[in-house]
């Protein structure tokens, strides 16, 4: 979690007058501490994944494409709303369902993400969906290992980006 927050601080009493030697020592301790933390803690990483695009004639395709644009800008809440709207219009929209799976994974809701990805695969088998499901499972494993290693739930172990 320290790496995710990108902060490691050196404990010191700020009320004391500090000599240049003390500041240099604390700076060195802080840098060494950061290196140590980076070696011992789970790493925060980026996960790039391709979102599903619908056919132009598919009902709800406009909402799916609007959601994709929102996700590309990092507006996941807006993207989710668009994909849910597309799914209401067309419950068989495999692209909306798959993209909702990616959104769930981006929020570390891996069980929901796997269920949604499997539903999209059942509706239309696609190599893209298979690869996406595999990527979700890999991220879930890494997330669970990192959580077990630290003994706490990590808030944002992975940053999902779309391409």
C-alpha positions as CSV (number, residue, x, y, z in Angstrom):
1,X,0.0,0.0,0.0
2,X,2.9,2.3,0.6
3,X,4.0,1.9,-3.0
4,X,0.5,2.5,-4.2
5,X,0.5,5.7,-2.3
6,X,4.0,6.4,-3.4
7,X,5.0,7.7,0.0
8,X,7.6,6.5,2.5
9,X,8.4,9.0,5.2
10,X,11.1,9.2,7.7
11,X,9.9,9.7,11.3
12,X,11.4,12.8,12.9
13,X,10.5,15.3,15.5
14,X,9.8,18.5,13.5
15,X,10.1,20.7,16.6
16,X,13.8,20.1,16.9
17,X,16.5,22.3,15.2
18,X,18.1,20.1,12.5
19,X,21.7,20.2,11.4
20,X,22.6,19.7,7.7
21,X,24.1,16.3,8.7
22,X,20.8,15.3,10.3
23,X,18.9,16.3,7.2
24,X,21.3,14.4,4.9
25,X,21.1,11.3,7.2
26,X,17.3,11.4,7.2
27,X,17.2,11.9,3.4
28,X,19.4,8.8,3.0
29,X,17.3,6.8,5.4
30,X,14.2,7.8,3.5
31,X,15.6,6.8,0.1
32,X,16.9,3.5,1.5
33,X,13.5,2.9,3.2
34,X,11.7,3.4,-0.1
35,X,14.0,0.9,-1.8
36,X,13.5,-1.6,0.9
37,X,9.7,-1.2,0.8
38,X,9.7,-1.5,-3.0
39,X,11.5,-4.8,-2.7
40,X,9.4,-6.3,0.1
41,X,5.9,-5.1,-0.7
42,X,3.6,-6.1,-3.6
43,X,4.0,-3.9,-6.6
44,X,1.4,-1.6,-8.0
45,X,1.2,-2.1,-11.7
46,X,-0.8,-1.1,-14.7
47,X,-3.0,-3.5,-16.6
48,X,-3.8,-2.7,-20.2
49,X,-6.8,-4.4,-21.8
50,X,-8.9,-4.0,-24.9
51,X,-12.5,-3.2,-24.5
52,X,-15.2,-4.9,-26.6
53,X,-16.7,-2.9,-29.4
54,X,-20.2,-3.7,-30.7
55,X,-21.3,-4.1,-34.2
56,X,-22.8,-0.9,-35.7
57,X,-26.2,-2.5,-36.1
58,X,-26.4,-3.9,-32.6
59,X,-29.0,-2.3,-30.4
60,X,-27.3,-0.2,-27.7
61,X,-24.1,0.2,-29.7
62,X,-24.1,4.0,-29.3
63,X,-24.2,3.6,-25.5
64,X,-21.4,1.0,-25.5
65,X,-19.2,3.2,-27.7
66,X,-19.9,6.2,-25.4
67,X,-18.9,4.1,-22.4
68,X,-15.6,3.1,-24.2
69,X,-14.8,6.8,-24.7
70,X,-15.5,7.5,-21.0
71,X,-13.3,4.6,-19.9
72,X,-10.5,5.8,-22.1
73,X,-10.6,9.1,-20.2
74,X,-10.6,7.2,-16.9
75,X,-14.3,8.1,-16.2
76,X,-15.3,4.6,-15.0
77,X,-18.5,5.6,-13.3
78,X,-19.8,7.2,-16.5
79,X,-18.6,4.2,-18.6
80,X,-20.4,1.8,-16.3
81,X,-23.6,3.8,-16.5
82,X,-23.4,3.7,-20.3
83,X,-22.8,0.0,-20.5
84,X,-25.6,-0.7,-18.0
85,X,-27.9,1.4,-20.2
86,X,-26.8,-0.5,-23.3
87,X,-27.6,-3.8,-21.4
88,X,-31.0,-2.6,-20.5
89,X,-31.8,-1.8,-24.2
90,X,-30.2,-5.1,-25.3
91,X,-29.8,-7.7,-22.6
92,X,-27.8,-9.9,-25.1
93,X,-25.2,-7.2,-25.7
94,X,-22.0,-9.2,-25.1
95,X,-19.8,-6.2,-25.6
96,X,-21.6,-4.2,-22.9
97,X,-21.4,-7.2,-20.5
98,X,-17.7,-7.8,-21.2
99,X,-16.9,-4.1,-20.7
100,X,-18.8,-4.3,-17.4
101,X,-16.5,-7.2,-16.5
102,X,-13.5,-5.0,-17.1
103,X,-15.0,-2.2,-15.1
104,X,-15.7,-4.6,-12.2
105,X,-12.0,-5.8,-12.3
106,X,-10.8,-2.2,-12.3
107,X,-12.6,-1.8,-9.0
108,X,-11.0,-5.1,-7.7
109,X,-14.4,-6.9,-7.8
110,X,-12.9,-10.0,-9.4
111,X,-15.6,-12.5,-8.7
112,X,-18.2,-10.3,-10.4
113,X,-15.7,-9.6,-13.2
114,X,-15.2,-13.3,-13.9
115,X,-19.0,-14.0,-13.8
116,X,-19.6,-11.2,-16.3
117,X,-16.8,-12.2,-18.6
118,X,-18.1,-15.8,-18.6
119,X,-21.6,-14.5,-19.4
120,X,-20.2,-12.5,-22.4
121,X,-18.4,-15.7,-23.6
122,X,-21.6,-17.7,-23.4
123,X,-23.4,-15.1,-25.5
124,X,-20.6,-14.9,-28.1
125,X,-17.4,-16.8,-28.0
126,X,-14.5,-14.6,-28.8
127,X,-10.7,-14.8,-28.5
128,X,-10.8,-11.3,-27.1
129,X,-13.2,-12.3,-24.4
130,X,-11.1,-15.4,-23.6
131,X,-7.9,-13.3,-23.3
132,X,-9.8,-10.7,-21.2
133,X,-11.0,-13.4,-18.8
134,X,-7.5,-14.8,-18.5
135,X,-6.2,-11.4,-17.7
136,X,-8.9,-10.8,-15.1
137,X,-7.9,-14.1,-13.5
138,X,-4.2,-13.3,-13.5
139,X,-4.9,-9.9,-11.8
140,X,-7.2,-11.6,-9.3
141,X,-4.4,-14.0,-8.4
142,X,-1.9,-11.2,-8.0
143,X,-4.3,-9.2,-5.9
144,X,-5.1,-12.1,-3.6
145,X,-1.4,-12.9,-3.2
146,X,-0.6,-9.3,-2.4
147,X,-3.5,-9.1,0.1
148,X,-2.3,-12.3,1.8
149,X,1.3,-11.1,1.9
150,X,0.4,-7.8,3.5
151,X,-2.4,-9.2,5.6
152,X,-4.7,-6.3,4.5
153,X,-7.0,-5.6,1.6
154,X,-5.2,-3.4,-0.9
155,X,-7.3,-0.6,-2.1
156,X,-5.8,-0.2,-5.6
157,X,-3.3,-2.8,-6.3
158,X,-3.8,-2.4,-10.1
159,X,-4.5,0.5,-12.3
160,X,-6.5,-0.6,-15.3
161,X,-6.1,1.3,-18.5
162,X,-7.9,0.6,-21.8
163,X,-6.6,0.6,-25.3
